[in-house]
């Protein structure tokens, strides 16, 4: 069973930057998509960014131009560089993976809190 472990969350002032990391327990990039969702208090979990197994990326409109998803296959890790952070980016951020290497089900990380103060 693939496991995902996130790190890098924290408290930052508006306009600042954070980099989230997600380490997978196995080599899954070659066939699985990976990405990030977030969930703010009282709201549904929503997609932030995705990188397909082929390396294509897609972003939520609200983060385009500010967030960048990347991966390091040698480290079995995916990253989310978040710049120009806004208070509305405050949420728990979850790493996920989906694809044939996880039986087409979705595997989630434990989540990491990002808080942006105004």
N, C-alpha and C positions, 0 to 999 in steps of 0.2 A: 504494500500500500504506500503510495507516494505521500509524503508529508511536506508541508510548506511552513517555513518559519520566517516571520517578518521582523524587521527591526528598523530603527531610524526615526520613529515618531517623536513628538515632543511639543514644546511650547515655543512659538515664534511670533514676533511682531509682524503686523501687516507690512507687506513689501519684502519680507524676508524669504529665505529659501530653506528647504529641507530635502533630503534624499532618503527615500525609503528603499530598503533592500528586502528581497525575498529569496531564501535559499531552499531549493528543492532537494529531497533526499535521494533523488536519482537523476539520471540523464534523460530528460523528457522533451527538450526543446525541439528535437528533430521531428517529432510527430504531434506534439501537443501545443495548443494555444495557451498563452499565459497572459495575465493582465491584473488589473486592479479595479476594485469596486470601492465605494465608500458609503457609509451610512451615518447620517446626522441624526441627532435626537428627534424622535417623532416623525422621521421620514423613512421612506423605503430605501433599500440598498440600490445604488445606481452605478452604472458603468462609468469608470473614469478613463481608462486606457486599456487597449488590448494589443498584443503582438502575436500574430499567427505563427504557426510553425514555419511558414515560408518567409517570415520576417516583415510582413506587412503590418502597419500600425493604423490604429484608429483611435480618435479621442472624442470625449464628450465636448460639445460646443463650448461649455463653460470653462474648459481648461485649455483649449487650443491656443497655441502660442506661448503658454506659460509652463506646461508640464511636458516632460519627455520620458517616454518609456524606452528602456534599452535592456540588453541581456548580455551575459557573459557565459557562453556555453561551457567553457573550461571550469567555471565555478558553479555551474548549474544554478545560476542566479539571475533574477530579473530585478530591475531597478526602476524607480519613479523619481525623476528629478523634478522638484516642484519649485518654481520661481514666482516672484511677484505674488506671493500668497495673500489671500483676502480672508477676512473673518468668515465669510460664507464657505470657505474651504474646510472649516472645522468639522471633523467627522472621525469615525473609526475607519481606517483604511484596511481593506482585506485583499490579500493576494489570492489568486485562484488559478487553476489549470483545468483544462478540459480537452479530451481527445482520446484516441485509441489506447494510449498507454495508461489511461485511468478508466478503461471500460466505457468511455464516452460519458461517464458521470463527471460531476464537478467536485473538485477537491479544494477546500478553503484553508487558508491559514487562520491563525488565532486572532488576527487583527492588531493594529497598532494605532494609538490615539494621536491625532494631529489637532492641535489647538492653535488658532491664529488670533492674537489679541489686536484690538483696534487702537 
